[in-house]
Amino acid sequence: MAFDRTAINKGKCMQDFGLCDLKGVYQHTTRLRSKGFLVVAFLNASDSGSDAVAKTLAEWTSVSDKITVVAVAVGEREDAESLIARTEVKYTVLWDFEAYTASLWSVNAAPAVFIMNGQGLVLGRVLGSDAAELESARALLSEEVAKADAAAKAAAEAKAAADAAAKK
């Protein structure tokens, strides 16, 4: 299987979707990216490369509280539950039992990781489980979080200066 390179790429806006997690709770990407950044990983629940990616992404959740990581497990429910047990992930795992969302995103092979900002713009992606590519993606995410933090700080300072000037 191959990835359709005309699909969800860097610089394009993601196609929002909703799926239930394995507890039956409906999750939607609009809400999931509300913290600022969303990492979506499409994982094959019975693939060792997906296991490695799932474990790596667990570490990304500690980079910043502005990052939400979510996995979309494609495959049988038992395999998805086994993936969680094997990898001991604590982030949300959605179940795409018919691979409907994966096909909407033109993901034909897993693992595939997408990094989006709060507006849904794709900042980067990793196809496969290459550790160096995943580390580059994590570095990109850290840089983007730092830029967002700096912009928020500058905006707060500008507002404080404007408020102070208005009081004079």
Secondary structure by P-SEA (a helix, b strand, c coil): ccccccccccccccccccccccccbbbbccccccccbbbbbbcccccaaaaaaaaaaaaaccccccbbbbbbccccaaaaaaaaaaaccccbbbbcccaaaaaaaccccccbbbbbccccccccccccccaaaaaaaaaaaaaaaaaaaaaaaaaaaaaaaaaaaaac
